[in-house]
Amino acid sequence: MVCRAIPLLLNMHPTLFHRLTLPLLGGLLLAAGVPLVHAGGPPNDVFQPLNSPASTDHFPGKFVWADLFTTDPAAATKFYSGLFGWTANKIEQNGQSYTVFSNGSRPVAGLAPRSSKTRHSSRWIGYIAVRDVDATLALVTKSGGQVRARALDFPDRGRQAIVSDPEDCTLGLLQSSSGDPADLAPQAGDWNWFELYVKNPKTTAAFYGKAFGYDVAPDTRTERKDDFLLLNGQVARGGVAPLPESDDGRADWLGVVRIENMDEAIARVRRLGGEVLVAPREAAYESRFAIIADSTGGTIGLVEYVDNAKSKRP
């Protein structure tokens, strides 16, 4: 089994999950489509494809993209450009804007504005690769999930949709028209891992197996019986773990970005106006792990491999 750079999160304080997880709001779902769907006439700009030149490679179940929905795009752009060195390319379509973040020459994430009237200012949504968005949507609903944003075609990007699982955790689907990013070990500035925290890990992991074709296996790095890995063959794509008990904790996904130096990154987080929610600590595979909130309230994890060690593979 190949486990690609998986931080093992233990003994996390329950109250953190009020910060990690945000209610699913109608404004968020509209934001998933409005900035980029053209409503008559040609668009002003087009998306950057995931791959350039295009590839025929597809890795269903792999997390290939993430979007930040935020009420303060300018502040969020400044934060992530300063933290990770991401470059920002702003796209305009019919008076709406969308920003593509790139790590070097590779697009890795997007930023879409959302209404300032929403209760929470920012949240990240990760997207997994699928071969057929419409067929996957049918499996999601059949397996007990819901379609939150219908499938739409985006110029040069492909076909996308947003769904939620039975615990109301939100996930994007992306059928890339240029193939999926190469299945290589994450580099600094890349998405490294996605972990799902839920009340019923076994039931929820089974849903992901049915809806998305994952193989579900126990996570043997922990003694807990309710930690699971979501795999495609021998490659681990994500994890499912129990949500710490809390009155206000809500289930959700947490995306993790690889960094070169944890101490320097934490210093940048604070300098850029962010907040450290979980201080750096030792994690699996000779790594250090932390959770932060950006200057607009979006929450992500950071992982550093000690002495730049590559992820170990059990």
C-alpha positions as CSV (number, residue, x, y, z in Angstrom):
1,M,0.0,0.0,0.0
2,V,1.3,3.4,-1.0
3,C,0.6,6.1,1.6
4,R,1.5,9.5,0.1
5,A,2.6,11.8,2.8
6,I,-0.2,11.2,5.3
7,P,-0.1,13.3,8.6
8,L,-1.6,11.3,11.4
9,L,-3.6,13.6,13.6
10,L,-4.0,12.6,17.3
11,N,-5.4,14.1,20.4
12,M,-6.8,17.2,18.7
13,H,-8.8,19.5,21.0
14,P,-12.5,19.1,20.3
15,T,-13.3,22.8,20.3
16,L,-11.1,23.3,17.3
17,F,-13.6,21.6,15.0
18,H,-16.0,24.6,15.5
19,R,-13.3,26.6,13.6
20,L,-12.5,23.8,11.1
21,T,-16.0,23.2,9.9
22,L,-18.4,25.7,8.6
23,P,-22.1,25.3,7.9
24,L,-23.1,24.7,4.3
25,L,-24.8,27.9,3.0
26,G,-26.7,28.7,-0.1
27,G,-24.4,31.5,-0.9
28,L,-21.4,29.2,-1.0
29,L,-23.0,26.9,-3.4
30,L,-24.0,29.7,-5.7
31,A,-20.4,30.9,-5.5
32,A,-19.3,27.5,-6.8
33,G,-20.9,28.3,-10.2
34,V,-21.7,32.0,-10.5
35,P,-18.2,33.5,-11.0
36,L,-17.3,31.2,-13.9
37,V,-20.5,30.3,-15.7
38,H,-21.2,32.5,-18.7
39,A,-24.7,33.8,-18.9
40,G,-24.9,34.9,-22.5
41,G,-22.0,36.0,-24.7
42,P,-18.5,34.8,-24.7
43,P,-16.5,34.8,-21.4
44,N,-13.8,37.5,-21.0
45,D,-11.2,35.0,-19.8
46,V,-10.7,31.2,-19.8
47,F,-9.5,28.8,-17.2
48,Q,-6.0,27.5,-17.0
49,P,-6.3,23.7,-17.7
50,L,-5.0,21.4,-15.0
51,N,-2.4,20.0,-17.4
52,S,-0.6,21.9,-20.1
53,P,0.1,20.2,-22.4
54,A,-2.9,18.0,-22.0
55,S,-2.5,14.4,-20.8
56,T,-4.6,11.3,-21.2
57,D,-3.9,10.2,-17.6
58,H,-6.8,10.0,-15.2
59,F,-6.6,9.1,-11.5
60,P,-10.2,8.8,-10.2
61,G,-10.4,9.5,-6.5
62,K,-7.3,11.7,-6.3
63,F,-7.7,15.2,-4.9
64,V,-6.7,17.4,-7.8
65,W,-8.0,20.8,-6.9
66,A,-9.4,23.0,-4.1
67,D,-11.3,26.2,-4.0
68,L,-11.4,28.8,-1.3
69,F,-14.7,30.7,-1.0
70,T,-14.1,34.0,0.8
71,T,-15.7,37.3,1.5
72,D,-12.3,39.0,1.2
73,P,-10.5,37.8,-2.0
74,A,-7.8,40.5,-1.8
75,A,-6.7,39.6,1.8
76,A,-6.8,35.8,1.0
77,T,-4.7,36.3,-2.1
78,K,-2.1,38.3,-0.2
79,F,-2.1,35.6,2.6
80,Y,-1.6,32.5,0.4
81,S,0.8,34.2,-2.0
82,G,2.9,35.2,1.0
83,L,2.7,31.9,2.8
84,F,3.3,29.4,0.0
85,G,4.7,31.6,-2.7
86,W,1.7,30.8,-4.9
87,T,1.2,33.1,-7.9
88,A,-2.3,34.5,-8.5
89,N,-4.0,34.9,-11.9
90,K,-7.3,36.8,-11.7
91,I,-9.9,35.8,-14.3
92,E,-12.8,38.0,-15.1
93,Q,-16.1,36.8,-16.6
94,N,-19.3,38.8,-17.0
95,G,-18.4,41.1,-14.1
96,Q,-17.5,38.2,-11.8
97,S,-14.0,37.3,-10.7
98,Y,-12.1,34.1,-9.9
99,T,-8.4,33.7,-9.0
100,V,-6.2,30.8,-10.0
101,F,-3.3,30.0,-7.7
102,S,-0.3,28.3,-9.2
103,N,2.6,26.6,-7.5
104,G,5.4,27.4,-9.9
105,S,3.9,26.7,-13.3
106,R,1.2,24.3,-12.0
107,P,-2.3,25.5,-11.1
108,V,-3.2,24.1,-7.7
109,A,-6.2,26.0,-6.3
110,G,-8.8,28.7,-6.9
111,L,-10.4,31.5,-5.0
112,A,-14.0,32.7,-5.5
113,P,-15.7,35.6,-3.8
114,R,-18.8,34.9,-1.7
115,S,-21.4,37.2,-0.2
116,S,-20.4,39.2,2.9
117,K,-23.8,38.4,4.3
118,T,-22.8,34.8,5.0
119,R,-22.2,33.8,8.6
120,H,-18.6,32.6,8.0
121,S,-16.1,34.4,6.0
122,S,-14.1,31.6,4.3
123,R,-13.9,27.9,3.6
124,W,-12.0,25.5,1.5
125,I,-13.6,22.8,-0.6
126,G,-11.4,20.0,-2.2
127,Y,-12.2,18.3,-5.5
128,I,-11.6,14.7,-6.5
129,A,-11.0,13.5,-10.0
130,V,-13.8,11.5,-11.6
131,R,-14.1,10.0,-15.1
132,D,-17.7,10.9,-15.5
133,V,-19.3,13.6,-13.3
134,D,-22.9,12.8,-14.2
135,A,-22.5,9.1,-13.6
136,T,-20.8,9.9,-10.2
137,L,-23.6,12.2,-9.2
138,A,-26.1,9.3,-9.8
139,L,-24.0,7.1,-7.5
140,V,-23.8,9.8,-4.9
141,T,-27.5,10.2,-4.6
142,K,-28.1,6.4,-4.8
143,S,-25.6,5.9,-1.9
144,G,-27.2,8.5,0.3
145,G,-25.4,11.8,-0.6
146,Q,-26.8,15.0,-2.1
147,V,-26.0,17.1,-5.1
148,R,-25.3,20.7,-3.8
149,A,-24.2,22.3,-7.1
150,R,-25.2,20.8,-10.4
151,A,-22.7,19.7,-13.0
152,L,-21.4,22.6,-15.2
153,D,-18.9,22.8,-17.9
154,F,-16.0,25.3,-17.5
155,P,-13.9,26.5,-20.4
156,D,-10.5,24.6,-20.6
157,R,-11.1,23.0,-17.2
158,G,-13.7,20.3,-17.6
159,R,-17.0,19.5,-15.9
160,Q,-17.5,20.1,-12.2
161,A,-20.1,19.6,-9.5
162,I,-20.3,19.8,-5.7
163,V,-21.9,17.1,-3.5
164,S,-22.2,16.3,0.2
165,D,-22.0,13.0,2.0
166,P,-24.5,11.7,4.6
167,E,-22.9,13.7,7.3
168,D,-23.2,16.9,5.2
169,C,-19.5,17.2,4.4
170,T,-19.0,19.0,1.1
171,L,-16.8,17.7,-1.7
172,G,-16.2,18.8,-5.3
173,L,-16.0,16.6,-8.4
174,L,-13.8,17.4,-11.4
175,Q,-13.8,15.7,-14.7
176,S,-10.7,17.3,-16.2
177,S,-10.6,17.9,-19.9
178,S,-6.8,18.0,-19.9
179,G,-6.2,14.9,-17.8
180,D,-5.3,14.7,-14.1
181,P,-2.0,16.0,-12.6
182,A,0.8,13.5,-12.6
183,D,0.6,11.0,-9.7
184,L,3.8,12.1,-8.1
185,A,4.9,12.8,-4.5
186,P,3.7,16.3,-3.4
187,Q,6.3,19.1,-3.4
188,A,6.4,22.1,-1.2
189,G,3.3,24.2,-2.0
190,D,1.2,21.3,-3.2
191,W,-1.8,19.7,-1.5
192,N,-0.4,16.8,0.5
193,W,-3.4,15.1,2.0
194,F,-7.1,15.4,2.8
195,E,-8.6,14.0,6.0
196,L,-12.4,13.7,6.8
197,Y,-13.6,14.0,10.4
198,V,-17.0,12.6,11.0
199,K,-19.2,11.2,13.8
200,N,-19.6,7.7,12.1
201,P,-16.3,6.9,10.3
202,K,-17.2,3.4,9.3
203,T,-20.6,4.3,7.8
204,T,-19.2,7.3,6.1
205,A,-16.1,5.5,4.7
206,A,-18.5,2.9,3.3
207,F,-20.4,5.7,1.5
208,Y,-17.2,6.9,-0.2
209,G,-16.5,3.4,-1.3
210,K,-19.9,3.0,-2.9
211,A,-20.2,6.5,-4.4
212,F,-16.6,7.0,-5.6
213,G,-15.2,3.5,-5.9
214,Y,-12.6,3.8,-3.1
215,D,-11.3,0.7,-1.5
216,V,-11.7,1.2,2.3
217,A,-9.1,-0.2,4.6
218,P,-8.3,0.3,8.3
219,D,-5.6,2.8,9.1
220,T,-3.1,0.6,10.9
221,R,-1.0,3.5,12.1
222,T,-3.4,4.0,15.0
223,E,-4.8,1.7,17.6
224,R,-8.3,3.1,17.1
225,K,-10.6,0.8,15.2
226,D,-12.5,3.7,13.5
227,D,-9.7,5.2,11.4
228,F,-9.9,4.4,7.7
229,L,-8.0,5.0,4.5
230,L,-9.6,5.6,1.1
231,L,-7.6,3.9,-1.5
232,N,-7.4,3.4,-5.3
233,G,-5.7,0.1,-5.5
234,Q,-2.6,0.4,-3.4
235,V,-2.6,4.2,-3.4
236,A,-4.1,6.1,-0.4
237,R,-6.0,9.1,-1.5
238,G,-7.6,10.4,1.8
239,G,-8.5,9.4,5.3
240,V,-11.6,9.2,7.5
241,A,-11.3,9.7,11.2
242,P,-13.6,10.2,14.2
243,L,-14.7,13.7,15.0
244,P,-13.6,14.6,18.6
245,E,-16.6,14.8,20.9
246,S,-17.8,18.4,21.2
247,D,-21.1,20.2,21.5
248,D,-20.4,22.4,18.6
249,G,-18.1,20.2,16.5
250,R,-19.2,19.6,12.9
251,A,-17.9,17.0,10.4
252,D,-15.8,18.2,7.5
253,W,-12.7,17.7,5.3
254,L,-9.4,19.2,6.2
255,G,-6.9,19.9,3.4
256,V,-3.1,19.8,4.1
257,V,-0.4,21.6,2.2
258,R,3.3,20.5,2.2
259,I,5.8,23.1,3.3
260,E,9.6,23.2,3.5
261,N,10.1,24.7,7.0
262,M,7.4,24.6,9.7
263,D,8.9,27.3,11.9
264,E,9.4,29.7,9.1
265,A,5.9,29.0,7.8
266,I,4.3,29.6,11.2
267,A,6.2,32.9,11.5
268,R,4.7,33.9,8.1
269,V,1.2,32.9,9.1
270,R,1.3,35.3,12.1
271,R,3.0,38.1,10.1
272,L,0.3,37.8,7.4
273,G,-2.5,38.0,9.9
274,G,-3.4,34.3,10.3
275,E,-3.8,32.3,13.4
276,V,-2.2,29.0,14.6
277,L,-5.1,26.7,15.7
278,V,-3.0,23.6,16.4
279,A,0.7,24.3,17.2
280,P,3.3,22.2,15.3
281,R,3.6,18.6,16.6
282,E,5.1,15.4,15.5
283,A,3.1,13.3,13.1
284,A,3.4,10.2,10.9
285,Y,6.4,9.5,8.6
286,E,8.9,11.8,10.3
287,S,6.8,14.9,9.8
288,R,5.6,17.9,11.7
289,F,2.0,19.0,11.4
290,A,0.0,22.2,12.3
291,I,-3.4,23.6,11.6
292,I,-3.9,27.3,10.8
293,A,-6.6,29.8,9.9
294,D,-5.8,32.3,7.2
295,S,-6.4,36.0,7.6
296,T,-10.0,35.6,6.4
297,G,-10.8,32.5,8.5
298,G,-10.2,29.7,6.0
299,T,-8.7,26.6,7.7
300,I,-5.9,24.3,6.4
301,G,-3.2,22.0,7.7
302,L,0.5,22.3,7.1
303,V,3.0,19.4,7.0
304,E,6.8,19.5,6.9
305,Y,9.0,16.4,6.5
306,V,11.8,16.5,8.9
307,D,15.2,17.0,7.2
308,N,13.2,17.1,3.9
309,A,12.6,13.3,4.3
310,K,10.4,11.8,1.7
311,S,7.2,10.2,2.8
312,K,7.6,6.6,3.9
313,R,5.5,3.9,2.3
314,P,4.3,1.0,4.3
